[in-house]
Amino acid sequence: MEVNYFVICQKIYMSNNLEIIDNFLDKENFLAIKNFILSPRCQWRYVDFIAHKDGRDQDKDGYFVHSFKDCHPQTLVDRFPESLKLPLLVKLMSKIKEKTNYQNILRIRSSLYPRRDSQKPDPFHVDYDFSHTVCIYYLNSNNGYTMFENGEKVPSVENQLVIFDGQKKHCSVVQTDTSARYIININTI
């Protein structure tokens, strides 16, 4: 029996200052984003560190990113050209604005984590060293997850959004059961 997950009511969980929302987008908008991100049309660049580019973690694993928008944290001026596919995220960003009432976007980027042989937490980090909000939108289900310093875990469930205070240290734990883990990381103030 096939289950239509988009008919199920949206569920919202609050846990330790995390808000987790299942079925965040309607099927049409979710699939438009997912189909682009998982397609060969999505251009990726490789980042050879996970959390800190200064090498303090001696991290040997990398991942791929597609940058939709990236603003300078002080001036809020775009540091790189916006992705031509940024309009795909209009509904996503509109719903996030309803939830968080953000004033400015710092960064929107998708991440592609290749499968690893074993699960180990990447280094704990904050995305910026000042007050901001983090939203992680999961594009596919797998056994990877986002973990917080207190041990709390948010599983990678497709079409799920987690919202949390950007000063909470977090890390990714990459999957072993699918070829790739896809997320969109959104930082706002």
HELIX and SHEET records of a PDB file:
HELIX    1   1 LYS A   27  ILE A   37  1                                  11    
HELIX    2   2 LEU A   86  LEU A   89  5                                   4    
HELIX    3   3 VAL A   90  THR A  100  1                                  11    
SHEET    1   A 8 ILE A  12  SER A  15  0                                        
SHEET    2   A 8 LEU A  18  ILE A  21 -1                                        
SHEET    3   A 8 GLN A 160  ASP A 165 -1                                        
SHEET    4   A 8 THR A 133  TYR A 138 -1                                        
SHEET    5   A 8 ALA A 180  THR A 188 -1                                        
SHEET    6   A 8 ILE A 105  PRO A 114 -1                                        
SHEET    7   A 8 TYR A  63  ASP A  70 -1                                        
SHEET    8   A 8 ARG A  45  VAL A  47 -1                                        
SHEET    1   B 3 LYS A 153  PRO A 155  0                                        
SHEET    2   B 3 TYR A 145  PHE A 148 -1                                        
SHEET    3   B 3 HIS A 170  VAL A 173 -1                                        
END                                                                             
